[in-house]
Amino acid sequence: MTAVIGMVAVILGAVGLATGTILTSIMQDNLNTQVSASLGELRYYPTDTAADILSSGRQAAGTLLVFRSQFGGDATGAYVTGSDGVATLTSEQVYELVGELKRGGFDTVSIDGIGEYRVLMTGGTNGEFAVIGLPTSEVTSTLTQIVTTVALVTVGGLLLLGVVLAVIIRRSLRPLRAVAATAERVAAQPLAEGAVTIEERVPASEADERTEIGRVGAALNTLLDHVGTSLDARQRNEERMRTFVADASHELRTPLASIRGYSELSLRDPTLGEDAASALERIQAQSLRMTALVEDLLLLARLEEGQELVHGAVDLSRLVIETVGDAQAAGPDHRWEIDLGEDPVILAGDEARLTQVIANLLANARTHTPAGTLVTVSVVQEGSEAVLRVHDDGPGVDPAVADELFERFSRADRSRARKTGGTGLGLSIVRAIVAAHSGEISVTSRPGDTTFTVRLPARPADPVVRPA
């Protein structure tokens, strides 16, 4: 709009300037013709003054005459007033006017007290001369009216052009606004995981393939159809994979239990050699590790299917005290602190799974920090949320792997010193349990300051008892 209106304004300005210049030249030529005609109409005697000459004829109002006869003497001047009278010029006005003129040509002069005139001076060789002129006020007034009219019409036309352009552009871009609104609504949907259905589409009225912008809307609808199909396929694959993991984990539990049982039974044989006993102990250790991995995978699969939770009233403060006690026994080379309020924090949840959340977070802190690290566990109630924080002053989490920390089998924790290997599912189980409780988990970390924060919906401390 700015470019179009600016270009039109320049064009109209150029046209107005050219028109004004041409009209000025034409009107000035007409005025020169009138001045010449007025000079030819003069009738006088050599002894007449300028006032006598103007009084003896019928000159147009405003006609100016300065006259000096061939017999010498001072030049006299006069002009016709609006009431057909004649007014005489002073000697100073006459001398000022004659001094500014050149003979044989047109000039524009300004006379004090009278105004601006277009004049012509003629004269002979014997000292006689005459100056005839007409006022330029009519020309100036006409040009002013024309310029004012052109300016008003130009401004009005530009305003009208702006309104018309705004209406046209808005109507033309309406399909594009519908495309942008649809894209924004789709972008606001969580598409990363879970069953996702994209119902948003650009309205058919704004997706007309016969127009350029309409083709954009139609292309977006086609893209959303493809994305929706891909998301459905992804969800089906995830469900099949989840079912497979759950079934495989369930089926693996029996052979693993058999391996562990037979290895334990074989180790009780007193005739067993040292090498065989060592091999059986390795088999038993690996079967235990494999069993833990299978149990974790099965738990994750069941949590994602909405199973494995038994809700009840849970004293989170008590769970922290008990779990930290167990962690202290498992990691005596670490320093452990508990920060609890005076009142217990009660929430509705699965006590066993919440205990696992705290235990996994403490095990993560114990495993991936050096000896002597201080681990602080705090529980507070903030509004309607129970907030559990596990803080340590260890080396921190590498920012490059912070986004993958809660993914399954995440082992890229390069910033912490790994003492022992785990299944790589501890934090992913924590996230799954917290999500199953409609909570959130987050981590903030820098060297010497790492905090895992778990927020869970808390049960009110004093529930309202309704009368039966």
C-alpha positions in Angstrom: 0.0 0.0 0.0 2.8 2.4 0.9 4.6 1.7 -2.4 1.5 2.1 -4.5 0.2 5.2 -2.8 3.7 6.7 -2.8 4.1 6.1 -6.6 0.6 7.5 -7.3 1.3 10.5 -5.2 4.6 11.2 -7.1 2.7 10.9 -10.4 -0.1 13.1 -9.3 2.4 15.6 -7.9 4.3 15.7 -11.2 1.1 16.1 -13.2 0.0 18.9 -10.9 3.3 20.7 -11.2 3.4 20.4 -15.0 -0.3 21.6 -15.2 0.5 24.5 -12.9 3.5 25.5 -15.0 1.6 25.3 -18.2 -1.3 27.3 -16.9 1.0 29.9 -15.5 2.6 30.4 -18.8 -0.7 30.5 -20.7 -2.3 33.0 -18.3 0.8 35.2 -18.3 0.8 35.2 -22.1 -2.9 36.2 -22.0 -2.1 39.0 -19.5 0.7 40.2 -21.7 -1.7 40.3 -24.7 -4.2 42.3 -22.6 -1.4 44.8 -21.6 -0.4 45.3 -25.2 -4.1 45.8 -26.2 -4.5 48.4 -23.4 -1.5 50.3 -24.7 -2.9 50.4 -28.2 -6.2 51.8 -26.9 -4.6 54.8 -25.3 -5.6 58.2 -26.8 -3.7 61.3 -25.5 -2.4 64.7 -26.2 1.3 65.6 -25.6 0.3 67.9 -22.8 -1.9 65.3 -21.0 -0.9 63.7 -17.7 -1.4 60.0 -16.9 -4.5 60.8 -14.9 -5.9 62.8 -17.9 -5.3 60.0 -20.3 -7.0 57.3 -18.1 -9.9 59.6 -17.3 -10.6 60.2 -21.0 -10.9 56.5 -21.9 -12.7 53.4 -20.7 -9.9 51.4 -19.2 -10.3 48.2 -17.2 -10.2 48.5 -13.4 -6.7 48.3 -12.1 -5.1 49.6 -15.3 -1.8 51.4 -14.5 -0.2 54.2 -16.6 3.0 56.2 -16.2 3.4 58.9 -18.9 6.0 61.4 -19.9 5.4 63.7 -22.9 7.9 64.7 -25.5 7.9 68.3 -24.2 9.8 67.1 -21.1 8.8 67.6 -17.5 8.3 65.0 -14.8 6.6 61.7 -15.5 3.2 61.2 -14.0 1.4 58.1 -13.0 -2.1 57.0 -12.2 -4.3 53.8 -12.1 -8.0 53.0 -12.5 -9.7 52.2 -9.2 -12.5 49.7 -8.9 -15.2 52.4 -9.0 -14.1 53.7 -12.4 -12.2 56.5 -10.7 -8.6 57.4 -11.2 -6.0 57.6 -8.5 -2.7 59.4 -8.9 0.7 57.8 -8.1 3.1 59.7 -5.9 6.4 60.9 -7.3 8.3 58.3 -5.2 6.1 55.5 -6.6 6.7 56.7 -10.2 10.5 57.0 -9.8 10.6 53.5 -8.2 8.6 51.9 -10.9 10.5 53.6 -13.8 13.8 52.7 -12.3 13.1 49.0 -12.3 11.9 48.7 -15.9 13.5 48.0 -19.2 12.2 49.4 -22.4 10.6 47.2 -25.0 9.8 44.2 -22.8 7.4 42.9 -20.2 8.2 43.0 -16.5 6.5 42.1 -13.3 6.9 44.8 -10.6 5.4 45.4 -7.2 4.3 48.9 -6.2 3.9 49.7 -2.5 0.3 50.2 -1.5 -1.1 49.0 -4.8 0.1 45.5 -5.5 1.9 43.5 -8.2 1.6 44.4 -11.9 2.5 43.1 -15.3 3.8 46.1 -17.2 5.1 47.1 -20.6 7.3 50.2 -21.2 7.5 51.9 -24.6 9.1 55.2 -25.7 10.7 57.2 -28.4 14.1 58.9 -28.9 12.9 62.4 -27.8 12.4 61.4 -24.1 8.8 60.4 -24.4 7.7 57.1 -22.8 4.7 55.3 -21.5 4.3 52.4 -19.0 1.1 50.5 -19.2 0.2 47.6 -16.8 -2.5 45.4 -15.4 -2.6 43.8 -12.0 -1.6 40.1 -11.6 -4.0 39.5 -8.8 -6.5 37.8 -11.0 -3.9 35.5 -12.4 -2.6 34.8 -8.9 -6.1 34.1 -7.6 -6.9 31.8 -10.4 -3.7 29.8 -10.0 -4.2 29.6 -6.3 -7.7 28.2 -6.8 -6.4 25.7 -9.3 -3.5 24.6 -7.1 -5.8 24.3 -4.1 -8.3 22.3 -6.1 -5.6 20.0 -7.5 -4.1 19.5 -4.0 -7.5 18.7 -2.4 -8.5 16.4 -5.2 -5.0 14.7 -5.0 -5.3 14.2 -1.2 -8.9 13.0 -1.5 -7.9 10.6 -4.3 -5.0 9.2 -2.4 -7.2 8.7 0.7 -9.8 7.0 -1.5 -7.0 4.9 -3.1 -5.7 3.9 0.3 -9.2 2.8 1.4 -9.8 0.8 -1.8 -6.3 -0.8 -1.6 -6.9 -1.7 2.0 -10.2 -3.4 1.2 -8.8 -5.2 -1.8 -5.7 -6.4 0.0 -7.6 -7.5 3.0 -10.1 -9.4 0.9 -7.2 -10.9 -1.2 -5.2 -11.9 1.9 -8.2 -13.3 3.8 -7.4 -16.9 2.7 -3.8 -16.4 3.7 -4.9 -15.3 7.2 -7.0 -18.4 7.4 -3.9 -20.5 6.4 -1.8 -18.7 9.1 -4.5 -19.2 11.8 -4.8 -22.9 10.9 -1.0 -23.4 11.0 -0.9 -21.6 14.4 -3.6 -23.9 15.8 -1.8 -27.0 14.5 1.5 -25.7 15.9 0.0 -25.4 19.3 -1.0 -29.1 19.5 1.3 -31.6 21.2 2.4 -33.8 18.3 5.5 -35.4 19.9 3.9 -38.4 21.4 0.6 -40.2 22.1 -2.5 -40.5 20.0 -2.7 -37.3 18.0 -5.5 -36.3 15.6 -5.2 -33.2 13.5 -8.7 -32.0 12.8 -7.7 -28.5 11.8 -8.0 -27.6 8.1 -8.2 -24.5 6.1 -11.8 -23.9 5.2 -12.7 -25.0 1.7 -13.8 -21.4 0.8 -10.3 -20.2 1.5 -8.5 -23.1 -0.3 -9.6 -22.3 -3.9 -6.9 -23.8 -6.2 -7.8 -21.3 -8.9 -6.0 -18.5 -7.0 -2.4 -18.3 -5.8 -3.2 -17.9 -2.1 -5.9 -20.5 -2.4 -3.4 -23.0 -3.6 -1.4 -22.3 -0.5 -4.4 -23.3 1.6 -5.0 -26.4 -0.4 -1.4 -27.4 -0.2 -1.5 -26.9 3.6 -4.6 -29.1 3.8 -2.8 -31.8 1.8 0.2 -31.5 4.0 -1.9 -31.9 7.2 -3.6 -35.0 5.7 -0.2 -36.5 5.1 1.0 -35.5 8.6 -2.2 -36.9 10.2 -1.7 -40.2 8.3 1.9 -40.4 9.4 1.0 -39.7 13.0 -1.6 -42.4 12.9 1.0 -44.8 11.5 3.5 -43.7 14.2 1.0 -44.3 16.9 0.1 -47.7 15.6 3.8 -48.6 15.5 4.3 -47.3 19.0 1.4 -49.3 20.3 2.6 -52.4 18.6 6.1 -51.9 20.0 4.8 -51.2 23.4 2.7 -54.4 23.3 5.7 -56.3 22.0 7.9 -55.0 24.8 5.3 -55.8 27.4 4.7 -59.3 26.0 8.4 -60.0 25.5 9.2 -58.8 29.0 6.5 -60.9 30.5 7.6 -64.0 28.6 11.3 -63.4 29.5 10.6 -63.4 33.3 10.0 -67.2 33.4 13.2 -68.3 31.6 15.2 -65.8 33.6 13.8 -67.1 36.8 14.7 -70.6 35.7 18.2 -69.6 34.8 18.7 -67.9 38.2 17.1 -70.9 40.0 19.2 -73.5 38.2 22.4 -71.5 38.8 21.7 -71.2 42.5 20.9 -74.9 42.7 24.1 -75.8 40.8 26.2 -73.6 43.1 25.1 -75.7 46.1 26.8 -78.8 44.6 29.9 -79.5 46.8 31.7 -81.3 44.0 31.6 -78.2 41.8 35.0 -77.0 40.6 36.3 -73.5 41.2 36.0 -72.5 37.5 32.5 -73.8 37.1 31.4 -72.1 40.3 32.9 -68.8 39.0 31.0 -69.3 35.7 27.8 -70.0 37.5 28.2 -67.0 39.7 28.6 -64.8 36.6 25.6 -66.4 35.0 23.6 -65.7 38.2 24.8 -62.1 38.3 23.9 -61.4 34.7 20.5 -63.1 35.0 19.8 -60.8 38.0 20.8 -57.8 35.9 18.7 -59.1 32.9 15.8 -59.6 35.3 16.0 -56.0 36.5 16.1 -54.7 33.0 13.1 -56.9 32.0 11.1 -55.7 35.1 11.9 -52.1 34.2 10.8 -52.5 30.6 7.6 -54.3 31.7 6.9 -51.5 34.2 7.4 -48.8 31.6 5.1 -50.6 29.1 2.4 -51.0 31.7 2.7 -47.4 32.9 2.3 -46.1 29.3 -0.9 -48.3 29.0 -2.3 -46.7 32.2 -1.8 -49.7 34.4 0.3 -50.5 37.5 -1.1 -47.6 39.7 -3.0 -48.2 42.9 -4.0 -44.8 44.3 -4.3 -44.0 48.0 -3.4 -41.4 50.5 0.4 -41.1 50.6 2.6 -39.3 53.2 5.4 -38.0 50.9 7.4 -36.7 53.9 7.5 -40.2 55.4 8.5 -41.8 52.1 11.4 -39.4 51.9 12.6 -40.2 55.4 12.5 -44.0 54.7 14.0 -43.8 51.3 16.9 -41.5 52.3 17.6 -43.9 55.1 18.0 -46.8 52.6 20.1 -44.6 50.3 22.4 -43.7 53.2 23.0 -47.3 53.9 23.7 -48.0 50.2 26.0 -44.9 49.9 27.8 -44.2 53.2 30.5 -42.2 51.4 28.0 -39.5 50.5 26.5 -36.9 52.8 22.7 -37.0 53.0 20.3 -34.3 54.3 16.5 -34.0 54.6 14.7 -30.7 54.5 11.0 -31.1 55.6 8.4 -28.8 57.0 6.6 -29.2 60.3 3.4 -30.6 58.6 3.5 -33.7 56.5 2.8 -33.4 52.8 -0.1 -35.7 51.8 -1.1 -36.5 48.3 -3.2 -39.1 46.4 -1.0 -41.6 44.6 0.6 -45.0 44.4 2.9 -45.3 47.4 5.0 -48.1 45.9 5.6 -46.2 42.7 6.3 -42.9 44.4 8.8 -44.7 46.6 10.4 -45.9 43.4 10.6 -42.3 42.1 12.5 -41.1 45.2 14.7 -44.2 45.2 15.6 -43.8 41.5 16.5 -40.1 42.0 18.6 -40.8 45.0 20.3 -43.7 43.2 21.0 -41.4 40.3 22.6 -38.9 42.6 24.6 -41.5 44.4 25.8 -43.3 41.2 26.8 -40.3 39.2 28.5 -38.1 41.8 31.9 -38.6 43.5 32.3 -39.5 47.2 31.7 -36.7 49.6 28.9 -35.1 47.6 26.1 -33.6 49.6 22.6 -34.8 48.5 19.7 -32.8 49.9 16.1 -34.0 49.6 13.3 -31.5 50.4 9.5 -31.7 50.3 7.2 -28.7 50.4 3.6 -28.0 49.5 3.2 -25.0 47.1 -0.4 -24.2 46.6 -2.1 -27.3 45.3 1.1 -29.1 44.4 3.5 -31.3 46.4 7.0 -30.4 45.3 9.9 -32.9 45.8 13.5 -31.7 45.1 16.6 -33.7 45.0 19.7 -31.5 45.0 23.4 -32.3 44.9 26.6 -30.3 44.6 28.3 -32.7 42.2 29.9 -31.9 38.8 26.5 -31.4 37.1 24.8 -32.5 33.9 26.4 -31.9 30.5 24.0 -29.4 28.7 24.5 -31.4 25.5 22.7 -34.4 27.0 20.3 -32.6 29.3 17.4 -33.0 26.8 18.0 -36.7 26.6 18.3 -37.3 30.3 14.8 -38.9 30.7 15.0 -41.0 27.6 15.2 -44.8 27.7 18.7 -46.2 27.8 20.2 -42.7 28.0 23.9 -43.3 28.8 25.4 -40.1 27.4 26.0 -38.5 30.9 29.6 -37.6 30.2 29.8 -34.9 32.8 29.3 -37.3 35.8 31.7 -40.0 36.9 30.0 -43.3 36.3 30.9 -45.8 39.0 28.5 -48.6 38.0 26.4 -49.4 35.0 22.6 -49.4 35.4 19.8 -50.4 33.0 19.6 -46.8 31.7 15.9 -46.8 32.5 15.9 -45.2 36.0 15.0 -41.6 35.0 12.6 -42.7 32.2 10.7 -44.8 34.8 10.7 -41.7 37.1 9.2 -39.6 34.3 6.6 -42.3 33.4 5.5 -42.6 37.1 5.3 -38.8 37.5 3.3 -38.4 34.3 1.0 -41.2 35.4 0.3 -39.1 38.5 -0.5 -36.1 36.3 2.7 -34.5 37.5 5.9 -32.9 36.0 9.6 -33.5 36.4 12.4 -31.1 35.5 16.1 -30.6 36.0 18.3 -27.6 36.3 22.0 -28.1 36.4 25.3 -26.3 36.5 28.6 -27.4 38.1 28.1 -27.7 41.8 24.3 -27.2 41.6 22.0 -29.9 40.2 18.3 -30.1 41.2 15.7 -32.6 40.1 12.2 -31.1 40.8 9.1 -33.3 40.9 5.7 -31.6 41.0 2.6 -33.7 41.9 -1.0 -32.7 42.6 -1.4 -32.7 46.4 -4.4 -33.7 48.4 -5.8 -30.8 50.6 -4.6 -31.0 54.2 -8.1 -30.4 55.6 -10.7 -31.9 53.2 -14.2 -30.6 53.4 -16.5 -33.1 55.1 -19.9 -33.0 53.6 -22.9 -34.1 55.8 -24.5 -37.4 55.0 
